[in-house]
Amino acid sequence: MEIRKNLLRSPQKSILRISIGYALIAISLIMLISKFIENIELRFFDWFFISIFILNGIYIIIEGSGTSIEQLLGKAFIDINNETIIIKASIFKKKQTINWKDIKTINLTSNRIMIDNIMTTNLSNLEYYEVKEINEILTNLATEKGIKINNE
């Protein structure tokens, strides 16, 4: 038995979000052009405000197109096989690996896995059926290897 789940979610595609992103960029460009037409000097605050609007617009367009910024920056996953459990809980955390032979107890809740009070992973961003699938595989492998399982 083996499972590998991506812990990062892709956002839904949304034409509304894409439109809002383009609107933010358009507003900032209109503001920039109007300042140049009226010969008004751009101050630090103006540049800061315009750049925040443009960056926010780009972010909203990327997310609205169905691509997650987190997925562009890194990976987060859980990989369970017959020999090891490998967990990378977020893009900012290190990958943790633990061998089945080193595990004494596994605590499973509806949204968390805790292995020997050492390795903890939050599964709240996954769908219910995915959490259930992970819990079933962990339970089956643990009983196969004689490891104590606590389901809460």
C-alpha positions in Angstrom: 0.0 0.0 0.0 1.2 3.4 -0.9 -0.2 6.9 -1.2 1.2 10.3 -2.2 -1.0 13.3 -1.6 -0.4 16.9 -2.5 -1.3 19.1 0.5 -1.6 22.3 -1.6 -4.9 23.1 -3.2 -5.4 24.7 -6.6 -7.9 27.5 -6.5 -11.0 27.4 -8.7 -10.8 29.3 -12.0 -12.8 32.5 -11.8 -13.5 35.0 -14.5 -14.6 37.5 -11.8 -11.3 37.3 -10.0 -9.4 37.7 -13.3 -11.5 40.7 -14.1 -10.9 42.3 -10.7 -7.1 41.7 -11.1 -7.2 43.5 -14.5 -9.3 46.3 -13.0 -6.7 46.8 -10.2 -3.9 47.0 -12.8 -6.0 49.4 -15.0 -6.7 51.7 -12.0 -3.1 51.9 -11.1 -2.0 52.6 -14.7 -4.8 55.3 -15.1 -3.6 56.9 -11.9 0.0 56.9 -13.1 -0.9 58.3 -16.5 -3.1 61.0 -15.0 -0.3 62.1 -12.8 2.0 62.5 -15.8 -0.6 64.3 -17.9 -1.2 66.8 -15.0 2.5 67.2 -14.5 2.2 66.2 -10.8 5.4 64.9 -9.3 5.1 61.3 -8.1 6.1 60.8 -4.5 7.2 57.7 -2.7 3.7 57.1 -1.5 2.3 57.2 -5.1 4.9 54.7 -6.3 4.3 52.5 -3.3 0.5 52.6 -3.8 0.7 52.0 -7.6 3.1 49.0 -7.1 0.9 47.5 -4.4 -2.1 47.7 -6.7 -0.2 46.2 -9.7 1.2 43.3 -7.6 -2.2 42.6 -6.0 -3.7 42.6 -9.5 -1.1 40.2 -10.8 -1.7 37.9 -7.7 -5.4 37.9 -8.2 -5.1 37.2 -11.9 -2.8 34.2 -11.3 -5.1 32.8 -8.5 -8.2 33.4 -10.7 -6.7 31.5 -13.5 -6.5 28.4 -11.3 -2.8 28.5 -10.5 -1.7 28.6 -6.9 1.1 30.9 -6.0 2.2 28.4 -3.3 2.5 25.7 -6.0 4.8 27.9 -7.9 7.0 28.5 -4.9 7.3 24.9 -3.5 5.7 21.7 -2.6 3.8 20.2 0.3 2.9 16.6 0.4 2.5 13.4 2.4 4.0 10.2 1.1 3.3 6.9 2.8 4.7 3.6 1.7 5.7 0.2 3.3 9.0 1.5 4.6 8.7 5.2 5.4 6.4 8.1 6.0 7.6 11.3 4.4 5.7 14.6 5.3 6.4 18.1 4.0 3.6 20.0 5.7 4.0 23.3 3.9 6.3 25.0 1.4 8.2 26.7 4.2 8.8 23.6 6.4 11.5 20.9 5.9 10.7 17.5 4.7 10.4 15.0 7.6 11.0 11.3 7.1 10.4 8.6 9.6 10.8 4.8 9.2 8.0 2.5 10.2 10.4 0.5 12.4 11.0 3.7 14.5 7.3 4.4 15.2 5.7 3.3 18.4 2.3 5.1 18.3 0.2 7.0 15.8 -2.6 9.4 16.9 -5.2 10.1 14.2 -7.9 12.8 14.4 -10.3 14.1 11.8 -7.7 16.6 10.6 -4.3 15.8 12.2 -1.7 13.0 12.2 0.7 12.8 15.2 3.4 10.2 15.1 5.1 9.5 18.5 4.5 13.2 19.5 7.4 14.0 17.2 5.9 14.5 13.7 2.5 16.4 13.4 0.7 17.2 10.2 -2.4 19.2 9.8 -4.8 17.9 7.1 -7.5 20.5 7.5 -7.0 21.8 3.9 -7.8 18.4 2.4 -11.2 17.0 1.5 -12.8 14.6 3.9 -12.4 11.6 1.6 -8.7 12.3 1.2 -8.2 12.5 5.0 -10.2 9.3 5.3 -8.1 7.6 2.7 -4.8 8.6 4.4 -6.1 7.5 7.8 -7.2 4.1 6.4 -3.8 3.4 4.8 -2.0 4.5 8.0 -4.3 2.3 10.1 -3.8 -0.7 7.8 0.0 -0.4 7.6 0.3 0.3 11.3 -1.8 -2.8 12.3 0.3 -4.8 9.8 3.5 -3.7 11.5 2.1 -4.0 15.1 2.1 -0.3 15.8 -0.5 1.2 18.3 -3.1 3.4 16.6 -5.3 5.9 18.6 -8.3 7.2 16.6 -10.0 10.2 18.1 
